[in-house]
Amino acid sequence: NRFNIPFMCVLMQGIIMLTYLFVIYGEQVTFQQLSAFGTTMTYVLSIAGLYATLRKRGSSIILPIMGFINCAILITASLYAMIKTHNPRPLYIFIAIVIFGITMYQMSGKKNK
Protein backbone atom coordinates (compact mmCIF):
# COMPACT_ATOMS: atom_id res chain seq x y z
CA ASN A 1 0.00 0.00 0.00
CA ARG A 2 1.04 3.60 -0.28
CA PHE A 3 2.10 3.95 3.38
CA ASN A 4 4.34 0.81 3.36
CA ILE A 5 2.53 -0.60 6.40
CA PRO A 6 3.42 -4.29 5.70
CA PHE A 7 7.09 -3.35 5.36
CA MET A 8 6.99 -1.35 8.60
CA CYS A 9 5.28 -4.22 10.44
CA VAL A 10 7.97 -6.67 9.34
CA LEU A 11 10.65 -4.17 10.31
CA MET A 12 9.11 -3.67 13.78
CA GLN A 13 8.76 -7.43 14.24
CA GLY A 14 12.47 -7.80 13.48
CA ILE A 15 13.34 -5.06 15.97
CA ILE A 16 11.17 -6.69 18.64
CA MET A 17 12.76 -10.09 18.02
CA LEU A 18 16.29 -8.65 18.20
CA THR A 19 15.34 -6.90 21.44
CA TYR A 20 14.11 -10.22 22.82
CA LEU A 21 17.38 -11.88 21.89
CA PHE A 22 19.43 -9.17 23.58
CA VAL A 23 17.27 -9.12 26.71
CA ILE A 24 17.05 -12.89 27.18
CA TYR A 25 20.60 -13.59 25.98
CA GLY A 26 19.36 -16.19 23.50
CA GLU A 27 17.99 -18.50 26.21
CA GLN A 28 15.61 -20.88 24.52
CA VAL A 29 13.56 -21.71 27.63
CA THR A 30 12.90 -18.04 28.37
CA PHE A 31 11.76 -17.47 24.80
CA GLN A 32 9.48 -20.51 24.92
CA GLN A 33 7.92 -19.35 28.19
CA LEU A 34 7.42 -15.83 26.87
CA SER A 35 5.89 -17.14 23.65
CA ALA A 36 3.48 -19.49 25.44
CA PHE A 37 2.43 -16.82 27.93
CA GLY A 38 1.90 -14.17 25.24
CA THR A 39 -0.09 -16.55 23.06
CA THR A 40 -2.30 -17.51 25.99
CA MET A 41 -2.97 -13.87 26.82
CA THR A 42 -3.92 -13.25 23.18
CA TYR A 43 -6.30 -16.19 23.43
CA VAL A 44 -7.83 -14.62 26.57
CA LEU A 45 -8.54 -11.43 24.62
CA SER A 46 -10.12 -13.40 21.78
CA ILE A 47 -12.31 -15.35 24.18
CA ALA A 48 -13.31 -12.09 25.92
CA GLY A 49 -14.44 -10.73 22.55
CA LEU A 50 -16.44 -13.88 21.84
CA TYR A 51 -17.99 -13.72 25.31
CA ALA A 52 -19.04 -10.08 24.83
CA THR A 53 -20.50 -10.79 21.40
CA LEU A 54 -22.47 -13.86 22.47
CA ARG A 55 -23.72 -12.16 25.62
CA LYS A 56 -24.92 -9.14 23.62
CA ARG A 57 -26.78 -11.45 21.20
CA GLY A 58 -28.27 -13.46 24.06
CA SER A 59 -26.66 -16.68 22.82
CA SER A 60 -25.22 -19.47 24.91
CA ILE A 61 -21.96 -18.45 26.58
CA ILE A 62 -20.78 -21.95 27.51
CA LEU A 63 -18.03 -21.95 24.87
CA PRO A 64 -16.34 -18.75 26.10
CA ILE A 65 -16.62 -19.93 29.71
CA MET A 66 -14.86 -23.17 28.77
CA GLY A 67 -12.27 -21.07 26.93
CA PHE A 68 -11.66 -18.96 30.05
CA ILE A 69 -11.19 -22.12 32.11
CA ASN A 70 -8.72 -23.41 29.53
CA CYS A 71 -6.84 -20.08 29.63
CA ALA A 72 -6.71 -20.15 33.42
CA ILE A 73 -5.10 -23.58 33.28
CA LEU A 74 -2.57 -22.48 30.64
CA ILE A 75 -1.67 -19.26 32.48
CA THR A 76 -1.26 -21.19 35.72
CA ALA A 77 1.02 -23.67 33.95
CA SER A 78 3.08 -20.84 32.45
CA LEU A 79 3.48 -19.08 35.79
CA TYR A 80 4.32 -22.39 37.49
CA ALA A 81 7.04 -23.04 34.90
CA MET A 82 8.49 -19.58 35.46
CA ILE A 83 8.53 -20.17 39.22
CA LYS A 84 10.04 -23.66 38.94
CA THR A 85 12.84 -22.49 36.65
CA HIS A 86 13.45 -19.39 38.82
CA ASN A 87 13.04 -17.31 35.70
CA PRO A 88 10.56 -14.43 36.04
CA ARG A 89 12.19 -12.59 33.12
CA PRO A 90 9.51 -13.62 30.55
CA LEU A 91 6.83 -12.15 32.79
CA TYR A 92 8.75 -8.89 33.17
CA ILE A 93 9.27 -8.67 29.41
CA PHE A 94 5.60 -9.34 28.76
CA ILE A 95 4.48 -6.73 31.30
CA ALA A 96 6.85 -4.17 29.75
CA ILE A 97 5.43 -4.85 26.27
CA VAL A 98 1.85 -4.53 27.53
CA ILE A 99 2.64 -1.25 29.29
CA PHE A 100 4.32 0.04 26.12
CA GLY A 101 1.27 -0.95 24.05
CA ILE A 102 -1.15 0.71 26.46
CA THR A 103 0.96 3.85 26.41
CA MET A 104 0.98 3.86 22.60
CA TYR A 105 -2.79 3.41 22.56
CA GLN A 106 -3.32 6.24 25.02
CA MET A 107 -1.06 8.55 23.00
CA SER A 108 -2.84 7.71 19.73
CA GLY A 109 -6.24 8.39 21.31
CA LYS A 110 -5.17 11.86 22.36
CA LYS A 111 -3.84 12.62 18.88
CA ASN A 112 -7.07 11.66 17.12
CA LYS A 113 -9.30 13.89 19.30
C-alpha positions in Angstrom: 0.0 0.0 0.0 1.0 3.6 -0.3 2.1 3.9 3.4 4.3 0.8 3.4 2.5 -0.6 6.4 3.4 -4.3 5.7 7.1 -3.4 5.4 7.0 -1.3 8.6 5.3 -4.2 10.4 8.0 -6.7 9.3 10.6 -4.2 10.3 9.1 -3.7 13.8 8.8 -7.4 14.2 12.5 -7.8 13.5 13.3 -5.1 16.0 11.2 -6.7 18.6 12.8 -10.1 18.0 16.3 -8.6 18.2 15.3 -6.9 21.4 14.1 -10.2 22.8 17.4 -11.9 21.9 19.4 -9.2 23.6 17.3 -9.1 26.7 17.0 -12.9 27.2 20.6 -13.6 26.0 19.4 -16.2 23.5 18.0 -18.5 26.2 15.6 -20.9 24.5 13.6 -21.7 27.6 12.9 -18.0 28.4 11.8 -17.5 24.8 9.5 -20.5 24.9 7.9 -19.4 28.2 7.4 -15.8 26.9 5.9 -17.1 23.7 3.5 -19.5 25.4 2.4 -16.8 27.9 1.9 -14.2 25.2 -0.1 -16.6 23.1 -2.3 -17.5 26.0 -3.0 -13.9 26.8 -3.9 -13.2 23.2 -6.3 -16.2 23.4 -7.8 -14.6 26.6 -8.5 -11.4 24.6 -10.1 -13.4 21.8 -12.3 -15.4 24.2 -13.3 -12.1 25.9 -14.4 -10.7 22.6 -16.4 -13.9 21.8 -18.0 -13.7 25.3 -19.0 -10.1 24.8 -20.5 -10.8 21.4 -22.5 -13.9 22.5 -23.7 -12.2 25.6 -24.9 -9.1 23.6 -26.8 -11.5 21.2 -28.3 -13.5 24.1 -26.7 -16.7 22.8 -25.2 -19.5 24.9 -22.0 -18.5 26.6 -20.8 -22.0 27.5 -18.0 -22.0 24.9 -16.3 -18.8 26.1 -16.6 -19.9 29.7 -14.9 -23.2 28.8 -12.3 -21.1 26.9 -11.7 -19.0 30.0 -11.2 -22.1 32.1 -8.7 -23.4 29.5 -6.8 -20.1 29.6 -6.7 -20.1 33.4 -5.1 -23.6 33.3 -2.6 -22.5 30.6 -1.7 -19.3 32.5 -1.3 -21.2 35.7 1.0 -23.7 33.9 3.1 -20.8 32.5 3.5 -19.1 35.8 4.3 -22.4 37.5 7.0 -23.0 34.9 8.5 -19.6 35.5 8.5 -20.2 39.2 10.0 -23.7 38.9 12.8 -22.5 36.6 13.4 -19.4 38.8 13.0 -17.3 35.7 10.6 -14.4 36.0 12.2 -12.6 33.1 9.5 -13.6 30.6 6.8 -12.2 32.8 8.7 -8.9 33.2 9.3 -8.7 29.4 5.6 -9.3 28.8 4.5 -6.7 31.3 6.9 -4.2 29.7 5.4 -4.8 26.3 1.8 -4.5 27.5 2.6 -1.2 29.3 4.3 0.0 26.1 1.3 -1.0 24.1 -1.2 0.7 26.5 1.0 3.9 26.4 1.0 3.9 22.6 -2.8 3.4 22.6 -3.3 6.2 25.0 -1.1 8.5 23.0 -2.8 7.7 19.7 -6.2 8.4 21.3 -5.2 11.9 22.4 -3.8 12.6 18.9 -7.1 11.7 17.1 -9.3 13.9 19.3 
